[in-house]
Amino acid sequence: MVGEEKVSLKVPKEEIPQRGARKRAVAKVWIWEKEIPNPTPEIYVNRIPYDKYFQDKILQIIVKRPLEVTNRTEKYIVFAEVKGSGPSAQAQAVSHGISKALEKKEPELRKILKPLGLLTRDPREVERKKYGRRKARKTQQWKKR
């Protein structure tokens, strides 16, 4: 996630960002069509190529998944700004944002993305710690005798 090579991209003015979220991570995602189609995915996260930002291969697969299942890898450039939470939640937030942006651009993709759960926000959050307990649910050891 070390950012050495930042890229300056001009987001077209007519593009409206889509919001993706997971835990405390929030991603704003813009997509627009490439001038020259090429098979390598052009995905930038916080102005850094996604494979440099997410160095774990599993996180890279999570980010690319919406484009790959819809066969739109060579059609779109993706630009995402993400903040909050950790790398895993950030990757899932970017994936959610890409899915929503693809659906906005091409509504017919909904029937591909929806059954795979890519348009659904994962509602699970961390449960807060309660007073008198060690963690959210873990209690002190209790002895009857």
Secondary structure, 3 states (H helix, E strand, C coil): CCCCCCCCCCCCCCCCCEEEEECCEEEEEEEEECCCCCCCCEEEECCEEHHHHCCCHHHHHHHHHHHHHCCCCCCEEEEEEEECCCHHHHHHHHHHHHHHHHHHHCHHHHHHHCCCCCCCCCCCCCCCCCCCCCCCCCCCCCCCC
